[in-house]
Amino acid sequence: MRSRESLLRLNRFRVEDCRRQVADMDLMIQDLMRKHDDLDNHVKFEEQRTGVTDPNNVSYSMAAKSVRGRRDNILKSVGELRDQHESMNERLKDAESDLRKVELLVEKETPGAKAPAVVAAASVMVNAAMVR
């Protein structure tokens, strides 16, 4: 009984952990996009102030060049973070699926009788989840 409870707690923890990570990534993406917009506005302001909008022009503002580089790096970071977000969403779906399977196995098990096949299947799922 205790091992079944531990297995359920472990799977529930994995699901909650994945959910937290997905939510954290959402917040990071939103924050980086806000920073991107601020930097973009700063570039536009600097270009209007100097009257030069061509980055290849010799008179182009060094501040605008610097901010452009930071803005572009933020966009790259957002792209990578979105890829990680997709991957984490897939892991969340897998973890939720594993949790449902374990819950069903525990429900089917009769109290007091340990079914070796159920315990073996549950341990296989745990090992497979650890590999991911």
N, C-alpha and C positions, 0 to 999 in steps of 0.2 A: 504494500500500500504506500509505503513511504517513497519508494523509488518512482512510483507512478506520479505522486505529487511533485517530486523533484523534477521529473521530466516535463510535467505540465508547466511548472514555474519557470524552468529553463526556456521552454519554447515561448511562453508569454513574455519573458524578459527580452528575448531576441526580437519579437514583434514590436514591442514598445521601443526598444533601442533603435530599430530601423525607422520607426515613425518619427522619433526625435531627430534622427540624422536627416531625414527628408525635410522636416520642418526647419531645421537649422540651415540646410542648403537653400531652401526657399527664401529665408530671411537674408542670407548672404547675397543671393542673386539680386534681390530687391535693393539692398544697400549698395552693391556695386553699380547697379544701373542708375541709382540716384547720383552717385559720385560721377559716373560717366556724363550724365546730363549737366551737372555743375561744371565739369571740366569743358564740356562742349560750349556751354554758355560763356565761359571764360575765354575760350579761343575766339569765339565770335566777337566778344567785346574788344579783345586785344586787336583783332583784325580791323574792326571799325575804328578803333582809336588811331591806329597807324595808317589806315587806308590801303594796306597791302594784304591781299588775300591769297597770293600765290606763294606756297612754301618754298618754291625754288628761286624766288626773287631774292637778291642780295640784301634788300632792305627789309625783308620779312623779320618780324619780331622774334627775338630769341626766346622770350617768355612764351609766345604762342607755339613755337617749335617744341619747347620742353613740355608744355601742357598737352600738345597733340600726341607726343610719345606716350605720356602717362595714360591718356584717354585710350589710345590703341591697345596698350598693355592691359587695361581693365577689360576691354572687349574680349581679348584673348582669354583672360581669366574667367570671364562669364561663360564663354563657350565651353571651356574645359569643365567648369562647374556644372553646366547643364548636362554634359555627357555623364559626369559622376552622378548627377541627380537621377538620370534615366536608369543607370545601373543600380542605384540604391532602391529605386521603385521596383525594379525586377526582384531584387533581394527581398524586399518587403512582401511582395506577392508570394514568393517561395516560402518565406517564413510563416506567413498566414496560412498557406496551404498545409505546411508541416504541422502547424498548431492544430488545425482542424482534424488532420489525420490522427494525431495523438489523442485529441479529445474523443474522437469516435472510438478509438481502440480502448480507451479507459472506460467509456460508457458500456461497451459491449462485454467487457470483462465482468465476470461475476465476482462478488465479494468473497474473499477467502481462497479462491482458486486461482492459482497463477498459471496462466497459459504460456508455455514456453515460446510459442510462435509469436505471440503478441509482444512479449518482452524482447525477443530477438528483432522483430520488425521495428520496435521503438528505438532500440540501440542502433540499428542500421540508419534510421533517420537522423539520429543525433550525430553519428559519425559523418554522414553525408553533409549535414549542416555545418559541421566544424571545418570540413574541407573547403567549403565555399568561402 
